[in-house]
Amino acid sequence: MAHILHRAFSILACACRASVAPNSPAGGPAASAGPVDSNLIDDLIAANRILTERGILDGYGHVSVRHPGNAQRYLMSRSVAPELATAADIMEHDLDSNPIDARGRTPFLERFIHGEIYKARPDVNAVIHSHSPAIVPFGVSDVPLRPFFHMGAFLGAGAPIFEIRNVAGMTDLLVRNPELGRALAHSLADKPVVLMRGHGSAITGASIPNAVYHAVYLDVTARLSVEAKMLGGNITYLEPEECRLAMATITGTMSRPWELWKRKALGR
Protein backbone atom coordinates (compact mmCIF):
# COMPACT_ATOMS: atom_id res chain seq x y z
CA MET A 1 0.00 0.00 0.00
CA ALA A 2 2.83 2.40 0.88
CA HIS A 3 4.40 1.72 -2.52
CA ILE A 4 1.11 2.49 -4.27
CA LEU A 5 0.65 5.74 -2.33
CA HIS A 6 4.22 6.82 -3.06
CA ARG A 7 3.67 6.16 -6.76
CA ALA A 8 0.41 8.13 -6.73
CA PHE A 9 2.03 11.13 -5.05
CA SER A 10 4.90 11.05 -7.57
CA ILE A 11 2.48 11.14 -10.49
CA LEU A 12 0.57 14.01 -8.87
CA ALA A 13 3.77 15.99 -8.30
CA CYS A 14 4.84 15.55 -11.92
CA ALA A 15 1.44 16.72 -13.11
CA CYS A 16 1.65 19.81 -10.94
CA ARG A 17 5.13 20.65 -12.25
CA ALA A 18 3.92 20.24 -15.83
CA SER A 19 1.09 22.67 -15.22
CA VAL A 20 3.44 25.49 -14.19
CA ALA A 21 3.43 28.14 -16.92
CA PRO A 22 6.81 28.98 -18.46
CA ASN A 23 8.48 31.98 -16.85
CA SER A 24 5.88 31.92 -14.07
CA PRO A 25 7.14 32.09 -10.47
CA ALA A 26 6.00 29.12 -8.35
CA GLY A 27 3.25 28.24 -10.80
CA GLY A 28 1.55 31.63 -10.56
CA PRO A 29 0.97 34.12 -13.37
CA ALA A 30 3.97 35.60 -15.15
CA ALA A 31 5.52 38.36 -13.08
CA SER A 32 5.06 41.96 -14.17
CA ALA A 33 8.10 43.92 -15.27
CA GLY A 34 7.06 46.48 -12.69
CA PRO A 35 5.51 49.94 -12.66
CA VAL A 36 6.63 52.66 -15.05
CA ASP A 37 6.89 56.42 -14.70
CA SER A 38 3.46 58.03 -14.93
CA ASN A 39 4.87 60.43 -17.54
CA LEU A 40 5.32 57.49 -19.93
CA ILE A 41 1.69 56.47 -19.42
CA ASP A 42 0.67 60.09 -20.05
CA ASP A 43 2.65 59.99 -23.30
CA LEU A 44 0.91 56.78 -24.35
CA ILE A 45 -2.54 58.22 -23.63
CA ALA A 46 -1.60 61.48 -25.37
CA ALA A 47 -0.42 59.60 -28.46
CA ASN A 48 -3.81 57.89 -28.77
CA ARG A 49 -5.61 61.24 -28.54
CA ILE A 50 -3.25 63.14 -30.83
CA LEU A 51 -3.58 60.59 -33.60
CA THR A 52 -7.36 60.38 -33.20
CA GLU A 53 -7.69 64.15 -33.41
CA ARG A 54 -5.76 64.07 -36.69
CA GLY A 55 -7.85 61.28 -38.19
CA ILE A 56 -4.93 58.85 -38.22
CA LEU A 57 -6.74 56.68 -35.67
CA ASP A 58 -10.50 56.51 -35.17
CA GLY A 59 -12.47 53.82 -33.35
CA TYR A 60 -9.76 51.43 -34.53
CA GLY A 61 -5.98 51.34 -34.35
CA HIS A 62 -3.59 51.16 -31.42
CA VAL A 63 -0.35 52.52 -29.96
CA SER A 64 2.21 50.70 -27.81
CA VAL A 65 5.48 51.43 -26.06
CA ARG A 66 8.24 49.04 -25.03
CA HIS A 67 8.52 48.63 -21.26
CA PRO A 68 11.50 50.76 -20.13
CA GLY A 69 12.39 48.27 -17.40
CA ASN A 70 12.21 45.10 -19.50
CA ALA A 71 12.80 45.06 -23.25
CA GLN A 72 10.84 41.78 -23.46
CA ARG A 73 7.59 43.51 -22.51
CA TYR A 74 5.42 46.24 -23.99
CA LEU A 75 2.51 48.38 -22.84
CA MET A 76 -0.72 48.98 -24.74
CA SER A 77 -4.32 49.69 -23.82
CA ARG A 78 -7.05 47.09 -23.71
CA SER A 79 -9.26 46.80 -26.79
CA VAL A 80 -10.95 50.19 -26.66
CA ALA A 81 -11.35 53.13 -29.05
CA PRO A 82 -8.00 54.98 -28.83
CA GLU A 83 -9.51 58.32 -27.82
CA LEU A 84 -11.22 56.68 -24.84
CA ALA A 85 -8.10 54.97 -23.45
CA THR A 86 -7.10 55.89 -19.89
CA ALA A 87 -4.25 54.87 -17.59
CA ALA A 88 -6.51 52.16 -16.12
CA ASP A 89 -6.76 50.54 -19.56
CA ILE A 90 -3.01 50.05 -20.04
CA MET A 91 -1.97 46.39 -20.09
CA GLU A 92 1.47 44.81 -20.01
CA HIS A 93 2.24 42.16 -22.67
CA ASP A 94 5.18 39.88 -23.28
CA LEU A 95 6.72 39.81 -26.77
CA ASP A 96 4.58 36.79 -27.67
CA SER A 97 1.74 39.26 -27.06
CA ASN A 98 0.33 37.42 -24.06
CA PRO A 99 -1.27 39.86 -21.59
CA ILE A 100 0.55 39.75 -18.25
CA ASP A 101 -2.07 41.48 -16.11
CA ALA A 102 -5.33 41.24 -18.07
CA ARG A 103 -7.63 41.20 -15.01
CA GLY A 104 -10.61 40.54 -17.26
CA ARG A 105 -9.65 43.17 -19.83
CA THR A 106 -9.75 42.17 -23.51
CA PRO A 107 -6.52 42.71 -25.50
CA PHE A 108 -6.41 43.92 -29.10
CA LEU A 109 -6.77 41.17 -31.69
CA GLU A 110 -3.86 42.54 -33.75
CA ARG A 111 -1.46 42.97 -30.84
CA PHE A 112 0.91 40.59 -32.68
CA ILE A 113 1.88 43.52 -34.93
CA HIS A 114 3.53 45.09 -31.90
CA GLY A 115 5.10 42.05 -30.25
CA GLU A 116 6.71 40.73 -33.41
CA ILE A 117 8.09 44.13 -34.43
CA TYR A 118 9.62 44.54 -30.97
CA LYS A 119 11.21 41.10 -31.31
CA ALA A 120 12.68 41.87 -34.73
CA ARG A 121 13.73 45.47 -34.07
CA PRO A 122 15.59 46.19 -30.80
CA ASP A 123 15.88 49.82 -31.92
CA VAL A 124 12.10 50.27 -31.92
CA ASN A 125 10.47 51.44 -28.69
CA ALA A 126 7.03 52.50 -29.93
CA VAL A 127 4.64 51.07 -32.54
CA ILE A 128 1.46 52.49 -34.08
CA HIS A 129 -1.09 50.60 -36.16
CA SER A 130 -3.41 52.82 -38.20
CA HIS A 131 -6.12 52.57 -40.87
CA SER A 132 -5.60 56.17 -42.03
CA PRO A 133 -7.60 56.77 -45.26
CA ALA A 134 -4.74 58.86 -46.67
CA ILE A 135 -2.39 55.87 -46.54
CA VAL A 136 -4.56 52.99 -47.77
CA PRO A 137 -4.45 53.96 -51.50
CA PHE A 138 -0.65 53.71 -51.54
CA GLY A 139 -0.84 50.13 -50.28
CA VAL A 140 -3.06 48.97 -53.15
CA SER A 141 -1.42 50.73 -56.09
CA ASP A 142 1.97 50.86 -57.78
CA VAL A 143 2.31 54.55 -56.93
CA PRO A 144 5.17 54.76 -54.42
CA LEU A 145 4.90 56.73 -51.19
CA ARG A 146 8.17 58.64 -51.25
CA PRO A 147 9.27 61.88 -49.59
CA PHE A 148 9.50 65.09 -51.57
CA PHE A 149 9.45 67.59 -48.73
CA HIS A 150 11.77 67.71 -45.76
CA MET A 151 9.30 66.80 -43.01
CA GLY A 152 8.77 63.40 -44.61
CA ALA A 153 12.47 62.72 -45.07
CA PHE A 154 12.37 59.80 -42.60
CA LEU A 155 10.74 57.73 -45.38
CA GLY A 156 14.02 57.65 -47.29
CA ALA A 157 13.59 55.50 -50.41
CA GLY A 158 9.91 54.90 -49.59
CA ALA A 159 7.64 52.58 -47.63
CA PRO A 160 7.53 48.81 -48.30
CA ILE A 161 4.18 47.04 -48.64
CA PHE A 162 3.13 43.95 -46.69
CA GLU A 163 1.09 41.57 -48.86
CA ILE A 164 -0.72 39.20 -46.53
CA ARG A 165 -1.78 36.95 -49.42
CA ASN A 166 1.82 35.88 -49.88
CA VAL A 167 1.82 34.49 -46.34
CA ALA A 168 -1.68 33.21 -45.69
CA GLY A 169 -3.68 33.30 -48.93
CA MET A 170 -7.23 34.58 -48.53
CA THR A 171 -7.80 36.14 -45.09
CA ASP A 172 -9.73 38.95 -43.42
CA LEU A 173 -6.45 40.96 -43.72
CA LEU A 174 -6.00 41.10 -39.94
CA VAL A 175 -2.67 40.27 -38.29
CA ARG A 176 -4.26 37.89 -35.81
CA ASN A 177 -1.38 35.53 -34.93
CA PRO A 178 2.41 35.50 -34.40
CA GLU A 179 3.13 34.06 -37.86
CA LEU A 180 1.46 37.00 -39.59
CA GLY A 181 3.14 39.41 -37.17
CA ARG A 182 6.55 37.96 -38.04
CA ALA A 183 5.82 38.26 -41.76
CA LEU A 184 4.82 41.89 -41.28
CA ALA A 185 8.00 42.60 -39.31
CA HIS A 186 10.00 40.94 -42.11
CA SER A 187 8.40 43.27 -44.67
CA LEU A 188 9.13 46.26 -42.43
CA ALA A 189 12.81 45.23 -42.31
CA ASP A 190 14.85 48.24 -41.15
CA LYS A 191 12.36 50.88 -42.33
CA PRO A 192 10.29 53.12 -40.04
CA VAL A 193 7.00 52.32 -41.80
CA VAL A 194 5.37 49.41 -43.61
CA LEU A 195 2.13 49.76 -45.58
CA MET A 196 -0.40 46.95 -45.28
CA ARG A 197 -2.24 46.20 -48.52
CA GLY A 198 -5.95 46.94 -48.19
CA HIS A 199 -5.58 47.59 -44.47
CA GLY A 200 -3.40 50.47 -43.29
CA SER A 201 0.12 50.73 -41.89
CA ALA A 202 2.46 49.92 -39.03
CA ILE A 203 4.63 52.83 -37.93
CA THR A 204 7.62 52.66 -35.61
CA GLY A 205 9.82 55.00 -33.64
CA ALA A 206 12.63 55.13 -31.11
CA SER A 207 10.15 56.69 -28.66
CA ILE A 208 6.48 57.62 -28.50
CA PRO A 209 7.12 61.21 -29.69
CA ASN A 210 9.26 59.87 -32.54
CA ALA A 211 6.61 57.36 -33.65
CA VAL A 212 3.85 59.98 -33.45
CA TYR A 213 5.95 62.35 -35.56
CA HIS A 214 6.35 59.58 -38.15
CA ALA A 215 2.60 58.88 -38.14
CA VAL A 216 1.65 62.54 -38.51
CA TYR A 217 4.07 63.31 -41.32
CA LEU A 218 3.48 60.01 -43.09
CA ASP A 219 -0.13 61.12 -43.34
CA VAL A 220 0.85 64.62 -44.50
CA THR A 221 3.22 63.16 -47.11
CA ALA A 222 0.46 60.92 -48.47
CA ARG A 223 -2.01 63.79 -48.77
CA LEU A 224 0.53 66.09 -50.41
CA SER A 225 1.55 63.31 -52.80
CA VAL A 226 -2.01 63.11 -54.12
CA GLU A 227 -2.15 66.91 -54.49
CA ALA A 228 1.22 67.03 -56.26
CA LYS A 229 0.17 64.32 -58.72
CA MET A 230 -3.06 66.19 -59.48
CA LEU A 231 -0.94 69.04 -60.84
CA GLY A 232 0.00 66.73 -63.70
CA GLY A 233 3.74 67.29 -63.80
CA ASN A 234 6.73 65.32 -62.57
CA ILE A 235 7.51 65.21 -58.86
CA THR A 236 11.03 65.90 -57.65
CA TYR A 237 11.67 63.46 -54.80
CA LEU A 238 14.30 63.92 -52.12
CA GLU A 239 17.69 62.36 -52.73
CA PRO A 240 19.12 60.06 -50.01
CA GLU A 241 21.58 62.71 -48.87
CA GLU A 242 18.82 65.29 -48.61
CA CYS A 243 16.84 62.85 -46.47
CA ARG A 244 19.82 62.27 -44.21
CA LEU A 245 20.58 65.97 -43.76
CA ALA A 246 16.94 66.90 -43.21
CA MET A 247 16.48 64.26 -40.53
CA ALA A 248 19.70 65.24 -38.80
CA THR A 249 18.15 68.67 -38.27
CA ILE A 250 14.56 67.60 -37.57
CA THR A 251 15.51 64.96 -35.00
CA GLY A 252 16.82 67.69 -32.73
CA THR A 253 13.54 69.61 -32.89
CA MET A 254 10.92 66.84 -32.53
CA SER A 255 10.22 67.81 -28.93
CA ARG A 256 8.72 71.09 -30.14
CA PRO A 257 5.67 69.69 -31.96
CA TRP A 258 5.36 66.89 -29.40
CA GLU A 259 5.04 69.33 -26.49
CA LEU A 260 2.34 71.23 -28.39
CA TRP A 261 0.41 68.12 -29.43
CA LYS A 262 0.61 66.56 -25.96
CA ARG A 263 -0.52 69.72 -24.15
CA LYS A 264 -3.53 70.06 -26.44
CA ALA A 265 -4.36 66.35 -26.18
CA LEU A 266 -4.24 66.24 -22.38
CA GLY A 267 -5.70 69.70 -21.86
CA ARG A 268 -2.74 71.01 -19.92
C-alpha positions in Angstrom: 0.0 0.0 0.0 2.8 2.4 0.9 4.4 1.7 -2.5 1.1 2.5 -4.3 0.6 5.7 -2.3 4.2 6.8 -3.1 3.7 6.2 -6.8 0.4 8.1 -6.7 2.0 11.1 -5.0 4.9 11.0 -7.6 2.5 11.1 -10.5 0.6 14.0 -8.9 3.8 16.0 -8.3 4.8 15.5 -11.9 1.4 16.7 -13.1 1.6 19.8 -10.9 5.1 20.7 -12.2 3.9 20.2 -15.8 1.1 22.7 -15.2 3.4 25.5 -14.2 3.4 28.1 -16.9 6.8 29.0 -18.5 8.5 32.0 -16.8 5.9 31.9 -14.1 7.1 32.1 -10.5 6.0 29.1 -8.3 3.3 28.2 -10.8 1.6 31.6 -10.6 1.0 34.1 -13.4 4.0 35.6 -15.1 5.5 38.4 -13.1 5.1 42.0 -14.2 8.1 43.9 -15.3 7.1 46.5 -12.7 5.5 49.9 -12.7 6.6 52.7 -15.0 6.9 56.4 -14.7 3.5 58.0 -14.9 4.9 60.4 -17.5 5.3 57.5 -19.9 1.7 56.5 -19.4 0.7 60.1 -20.1 2.7 60.0 -23.3 0.9 56.8 -24.3 -2.5 58.2 -23.6 -1.6 61.5 -25.4 -0.4 59.6 -28.5 -3.8 57.9 -28.8 -5.6 61.2 -28.5 -3.2 63.1 -30.8 -3.6 60.6 -33.6 -7.4 60.4 -33.2 -7.7 64.2 -33.4 -5.8 64.1 -36.7 -7.8 61.3 -38.2 -4.9 58.8 -38.2 -6.7 56.7 -35.7 -10.5 56.5 -35.2 -12.5 53.8 -33.3 -9.8 51.4 -34.5 -6.0 51.3 -34.3 -3.6 51.2 -31.4 -0.4 52.5 -30.0 2.2 50.7 -27.8 5.5 51.4 -26.1 8.2 49.0 -25.0 8.5 48.6 -21.3 11.5 50.8 -20.1 12.4 48.3 -17.4 12.2 45.1 -19.5 12.8 45.1 -23.3 10.8 41.8 -23.5 7.6 43.5 -22.5 5.4 46.2 -24.0 2.5 48.4 -22.8 -0.7 49.0 -24.7 -4.3 49.7 -23.8 -7.0 47.1 -23.7 -9.3 46.8 -26.8 -10.9 50.2 -26.7 -11.3 53.1 -29.1 -8.0 55.0 -28.8 -9.5 58.3 -27.8 -11.2 56.7 -24.8 -8.1 55.0 -23.4 -7.1 55.9 -19.9 -4.3 54.9 -17.6 -6.5 52.2 -16.1 -6.8 50.5 -19.6 -3.0 50.1 -20.0 -2.0 46.4 -20.1 1.5 44.8 -20.0 2.2 42.2 -22.7 5.2 39.9 -23.3 6.7 39.8 -26.8 4.6 36.8 -27.7 1.7 39.3 -27.1 0.3 37.4 -24.1 -1.3 39.9 -21.6 0.6 39.7 -18.2 -2.1 41.5 -16.1 -5.3 41.2 -18.1 -7.6 41.2 -15.0 -10.6 40.5 -17.3 -9.7 43.2 -19.8 -9.8 42.2 -23.5 -6.5 42.7 -25.5 -6.4 43.9 -29.1 -6.8 41.2 -31.7 -3.9 42.5 -33.7 -1.5 43.0 -30.8 0.9 40.6 -32.7 1.9 43.5 -34.9 3.5 45.1 -31.9 5.1 42.0 -30.2 6.7 40.7 -33.4 8.1 44.1 -34.4 9.6 44.5 -31.0 11.2 41.1 -31.3 12.7 41.9 -34.7 13.7 45.5 -34.1 15.6 46.2 -30.8 15.9 49.8 -31.9 12.1 50.3 -31.9 10.5 51.4 -28.7 7.0 52.5 -29.9 4.6 51.1 -32.5 1.5 52.5 -34.1 -1.1 50.6 -36.2 -3.4 52.8 -38.2 -6.1 52.6 -40.9 -5.6 56.2 -42.0 -7.6 56.8 -45.3 -4.7 58.9 -46.7 -2.4 55.9 -46.5 -4.6 53.0 -47.8 -4.5 54.0 -51.5 -0.7 53.7 -51.5 -0.8 50.1 -50.3 -3.1 49.0 -53.1 -1.4 50.7 -56.1 2.0 50.9 -57.8 2.3 54.6 -56.9 5.2 54.8 -54.4 4.9 56.7 -51.2 8.2 58.6 -51.3 9.3 61.9 -49.6 9.5 65.1 -51.6 9.5 67.6 -48.7 11.8 67.7 -45.8 9.3 66.8 -43.0 8.8 63.4 -44.6 12.5 62.7 -45.1 12.4 59.8 -42.6 10.7 57.7 -45.4 14.0 57.6 -47.3 13.6 55.5 -50.4 9.9 54.9 -49.6 7.6 52.6 -47.6 7.5 48.8 -48.3 4.2 47.0 -48.6 3.1 43.9 -46.7 1.1 41.6 -48.9 -0.7 39.2 -46.5 -1.8 37.0 -49.4 1.8 35.9 -49.9 1.8 34.5 -46.3 -1.7 33.2 -45.7 -3.7 33.3 -48.9 -7.2 34.6 -48.5 -7.8 36.1 -45.1 -9.7 38.9 -43.4 -6.4 41.0 -43.7 -6.0 41.1 -39.9 -2.7 40.3 -38.3 -4.3 37.9 -35.8 -1.4 35.5 -34.9 2.4 35.5 -34.4 3.1 34.1 -37.9 1.5 37.0 -39.6 3.1 39.4 -37.2 6.5 38.0 -38.0 5.8 38.3 -41.8 4.8 41.9 -41.3 8.0 42.6 -39.3 10.0 40.9 -42.1 8.4 43.3 -44.7 9.1 46.3 -42.4 12.8 45.2 -42.3 14.9 48.2 -41.1 12.4 50.9 -42.3 10.3 53.1 -40.0 7.0 52.3 -41.8 5.4 49.4 -43.6 2.1 49.8 -45.6 -0.4 46.9 -45.3 -2.2 46.2 -48.5 -6.0 46.9 -48.2 -5.6 47.6 -44.5 -3.4 50.5 -43.3 0.1 50.7 -41.9 2.5 49.9 -39.0 4.6 52.8 -37.9 7.6 52.7 -35.6 9.8 55.0 -33.6 12.6 55.1 -31.1 10.2 56.7 -28.7 6.5 57.6 -28.5 7.1 61.2 -29.7 9.3 59.9 -32.5 6.6 57.4 -33.6 3.9 60.0 -33.4 6.0 62.3 -35.6 6.4 59.6 -38.2 2.6 58.9 -38.1 1.6 62.5 -38.5 4.1 63.3 -41.3 3.5 60.0 -43.1 -0.1 61.1 -43.3 0.9 64.6 -44.5 3.2 63.2 -47.1 0.5 60.9 -48.5 -2.0 63.8 -48.8 0.5 66.1 -50.4 1.5 63.3 -52.8 -2.0 63.1 -54.1 -2.2 66.9 -54.5 1.2 67.0 -56.3 0.2 64.3 -58.7 -3.1 66.2 -59.5 -0.9 69.0 -60.8 0.0 66.7 -63.7 3.7 67.3 -63.8 6.7 65.3 -62.6 7.5 65.2 -58.9 11.0 65.9 -57.7 11.7 63.5 -54.8 14.3 63.9 -52.1 17.7 62.4 -52.7 19.1 60.1 -50.0 21.6 62.7 -48.9 18.8 65.3 -48.6 16.8 62.9 -46.5 19.8 62.3 -44.2 20.6 66.0 -43.8 16.9 66.9 -43.2 16.5 64.3 -40.5 19.7 65.2 -38.8 18.2 68.7 -38.3 14.6 67.6 -37.6 15.5 65.0 -35.0 16.8 67.7 -32.7 13.5 69.6 -32.9 10.9 66.8 -32.5 10.2 67.8 -28.9 8.7 71.1 -30.1 5.7 69.7 -32.0 5.4 66.9 -29.4 5.0 69.3 -26.5 2.3 71.2 -28.4 0.4 68.1 -29.4 0.6 66.6 -26.0 -0.5 69.7 -24.2 -3.5 70.1 -26.4 -4.4 66.3 -26.2 -4.2 66.2 -22.4 -5.7 69.7 -21.9 -2.7 71.0 -19.9 
